[in-house]
Every structure is written in C-alpha cells, then in structure tokens.
C-alpha cells in the first residue's frame, strides 16, 4: 500500500494532494448536508472521470503503475462511468483543448517544397538550356564537387536569383495561407465534434490552436501535440494534417511521400501563379494526370 505524501511542513503552499482533499471533503460535506445535489459516490465518480477526460484517457490516470491493484480498481470505476473504451469520456472534459502543431512539417514530410524547386529549375532550363545543369568542379581540396548552376555567368546567376526571389516569396505566402488554413480546419472540426453524438465535446470547453514556427527561437517543438494517441488533441492534429488542402487545392496523401509529383501532375506549377513568370509555361514532358 502506498501512503500519499501529504506533509506540507517544509513548504509555504499546500501541495496538490492537500488542495484536492480539502476541496473534495468540502463538497461531500455540502452534499451530505443537503446544500448541493447528488451524493458522495456520484461526486467522486464524476470527479475521477473529469480528471481522466482532462488528461486525455482513462489509461493516463493509471499510467504510473498500470498493474497495481489500485489501478485495477480505478480502471473498473472509470469503465463503469465512461465506458470500457472511453466512449463517453469527452463529455466530462473541463480543461481547454490546445492543439500544438507545426504546419511546415507537412510541406517537408510530403516534399511539397520540391514543387517550388521544380518551377525554378524549369525556368532555368528554359533560359539557359543545358548550361543550367549542375557541373563538377574542383573543390578546395582538389576533389570534384557538384556545383548547381555552375556554368552560368554572374549576370545569369543574378537573373536566376530574381526568379528564385519571386518563387520563394510565393512559397512564404503559400505557407502563411496554409498555416491559417490549418487553424480553420481544426476549428471547423471542433465545432462539428460538438454536435457529434459520438464525440460529446462539451460546448463550454474552448479549443485553441498554437502554431509552431521554425523561425521563432522561443518555440519549443517538444510541445507539439502527440498525433498518435486517442486524445481529442491528437484527433484534431491528425484531422488537420489529413484535411487541410495543400497549395493548389489537393488534399495530402500521406501514403505518398513524393506528393510534389502529384501536385505538378495536376498542373499546379507555382510559377504559373506569378504574373512575371507565367509565360515560361510548363515542360513539354511534364508528368500529367491520366
């Protein structure tokens, strides 16, 4: 048997155990005195269900020692209230839901950034033909190294830099739009879940989205939502990654980690959305959808 550590003599503030015990004792005294509805057993059961819901699952309550007899008793009590598979768990949620996500991960994981590189490479070949291709040159140690655009003159490199600036400015704008779309996707799904009998997300529980940014030194990427558990945060995280359209309007295909090829095959070459570059068209041998 584990004795709770409730000695607060060495601290100026009561610990969580004492705070919780005091609050529960006060509530049950009020119930027994007829000052609030319900009964003590119901209060304890619903309180435990609320804790589990705020943690994300019944399993989270007993994660410290899942094989103990105490864990078995708690799990049985929770199952009688929220169901064996936490079917009704969400209806007891009181804590705010926060989804923490880095939208740029989708661009990286699916290779979407390669679409923008493909536009730049196509224009480079249109302008300079085979001289645009990478070439081997001696490195500082005399060994050959591959140098991209290594056959172009200084003036030609400056011309390509102007092209790059336009394309990567579009990338930044597309990423900003995608970040905003991720927030909209999560908020829309949260509202849908509030009316879904299978979800039971309470109307009073706020849902917020915190976007991580690789360019922000203060962002802690360890905070990112775990997308692989059964919590509501994880459900919304996964929904955002699956249901937020990529630039060009295609939905992500997470079975295809060369998604850029599908984007190009659908005709969504980035430079075609840049007035100064649209006249370059697309490669005559470009892959197209059947």
N, C-alpha and C positions, 0 to 999 in steps of 0.2 A: 504493500500500500504506500502510495506517495503522499507525503504530508505537504500541503500547499505552503509556500514560503510567504508568510504574511507579516513578518517582523519589519516594521517601518521605523524602528527606533533610530536607525542611522541615517534616515533621510528626512528632509523637511516636508516632503509631499507624500501623501499616501500612495501606495502602489496600485496597479490596475486591479489586483485581486480585491483589495480592501474597498476600492471605489465601487466595483461591481457588486460585492457582497452587501455593502451598505444600501445601494440602490435597490437591489432585489428584495432585501429584507424590508425596506420601507414600503415597497409596492405590495408585497404579500400581506403585510400588516394592514394596509389600507383595504385590500380585498377582504380579509377576514373581518374587518370592522364594517364592511358594507359601504365603504367610501369609494370604491371603484368596482366595475363589473368583473365577472369572470370568477375563476378560482385559482388557487396557487399552482396546481398541477398544470392547468392550461397556460398560465403565465410562463412557467419555466419551459414548457414545451415550445411555445411560440418564440420565446426569447432565444432558445438554442437554434431554432430554425432560422431566425433572423441573423444570428451570428454566422451560420453556415452560408446563408444567401449572400451576406456581405463579403465573405471570404471567397465565394465562387462555387463551392461544392460542399457536400457533406463530408467527403473524404478529407478536405482541408482541415476540418475540425480535429480529426484524429491522426493527422499525418505524423505527429511526433512519435507516437507508439501505436501503430495500427493493429498490432497483435495482442494488445493488453486486454484484460477483462473489462477495464473501464471503457476502452474504445468500442468493444463489442456492445456494451450497454448503451453507449451514446449513439452508436450507429443504428441500433434497433429502435431507439426512441425517435431518432430523426426519420427513419424509414416510415414509421407509423404516421408521421406528420407530412412529410414532403414526398413520400413515395420511394420505393427501392432505387429508382433511377433518377431521383431528384426532379421528378416530373412537375412538382408544384413548388419547387424551391424558390423560383424567381418571385413569386407573389409575396414572399416575406422580405424582400430586399428593401433596405432603407438607405444604404450608403450610395453616394453618387457613383455613376459608372464613368470611368475615364478610359478612353482608348488612346494609347500612345503609339504612333506609327510614323515611320519614315517613308513617305511616298516614293522617294527616289530609288528605294530598293527595287521596286517593280521595274523601273527603267533599266537598272543594272542587271537584275536577275533574268529578265526576258530579252536582254540585248537590244532594247529599243534605241539606245544611243547610237547603235550602228546604222540606223536609218539616216541620221544626220551626216555621219561619215560617208555613207554611200552617195548622198547628194553632192557633197564636196568633191568626192573622187570622180563622180560622173562629169561635173563641170570642169575639173582639172583635165580630164582626158579630152573633153570637147575643145578646150582651149589649146592644149599643148601636145595632144596625141601621145605617142609612146614616151616622149620626154618627161611626161608627168610621173611615169612609173619609178618606183624605188630603184636605186642602183647601189652596187657595192663600191665602197671607197676605203682606202686605208684609214684605220683608226689611229689614235695617239700612240698605240704600241706597235703600229705597223700591221696589225692583223686587220683583215677586211671586216667592215661593218656595213649593214644595210642602212642607207640614208634615204628617207622618204623625201620626194621632190628634189632629190639631189642633183638632177640635171637642169634645173631651172635657173635662170639668171636672177639677179637681185630684183630687177623690175618685175619679173614674172612672179617671184615669190611674194612681192608686195601686192600684186594683183590677186593672187590666191588668198592672201591674208584678208583682203577686203571681202572676198567671198566667204571665207571662214567666219568673219565677224557677223555677217548677215545671218548665216545659218545657225551659229551658236547663240546669237541673240534670240532667234526663233526657238531654239531648244529651251532657253531660260524662260521664255514666255509660255511655252507649252508645259513645262514643268510646273510653273506657277499656276496655270489653269488646272493641271492635273491635281495639284495639292488641294486647290479649292474644291474640285470635284470629289475628291476622297472624303472631305468633310461633309459635303452634301449627301453623298451615298450613305455614310454612316448615320447621319441624322434622319434621313428618309427611312432607312431600315429600322431605326429605333422607334420611330413613330408607327411603323407597320407592326412591330412587335407588341406595342402597347394594346393593339386591338386583336392580336392573335391569341386565341384561347390556349394554344399550345405553348405560348411563351410566358404570359402572365406578368410581363414587365409592368410594374406599377406606374400609374400616371404621374405620381409625385416624385419619382426618382429621376433626377436630372442626368442626362448623358452629354458628356463633353468630349472633345477630340483635341489632343495635343500633338501637333506635328513636329517631328524632329527634323533638324536641318544640319547636314554635314558641314555647312559653312559657319555654324554657330558653335564656338568653342565651349560654351556653357551647357550645351545639350548633352545629357547623359544617355547614351544609346542602350545602356543596361536597363533603362526604364521601359524600353519598348515592350508592348503587350506580347505575352506568350500566345502565339496563334495556334497552339496545338492542344489546349485543354478544353474543358467543357464550359468554361465560364462565359458569361454574357459578353465580357470584353473580348474574349477570343473569337466568339461568333461574329461580332461586329467587325473585328480586324480581318477575318477571313473573307467576310462578305465584301468589304471594301476592296480587297485585292482581286476578288473574282468579278465584281460587278461594276467597277469604275472603268469607263471606256478609255482606251489609250488615245494619244493624238492620232487623228484620222478617223476615230469612231469605232475601231474594232475593240471587242472585249478581249481581255487577256486569255491566253490559252496556256495554262500552267503545265501542260504536258509537252509544250514546245518551247525550248529554251533558245530557239533561233526565231523568235517571234518577229524580228525585224524583216525576215524574208516574207512573211505573210503580209506585213504592212506594205512593203514595196510591191508585192504581187497584186495587192488591191489598188495600186495606183497612188498610194499616199506618200509620194516623194516630198520631203519638206520644202525643197526649193521652189516647188510649184505654187507654194503659198506666199512666196516673196516676190513682189512685183518686179524688182530689178533682176530676178533670176529665172522667171518663168519661161523665157524664150529659149532656154537651154533644153527644154523638153526632158525626155527620159531616154535611156539607152535603147537602141533598136532591138537588142537581145534581152531586154528586161524580162524577168520572170513575171508572168501574169496568171491570174486565177483562171481555172478552167471554167 
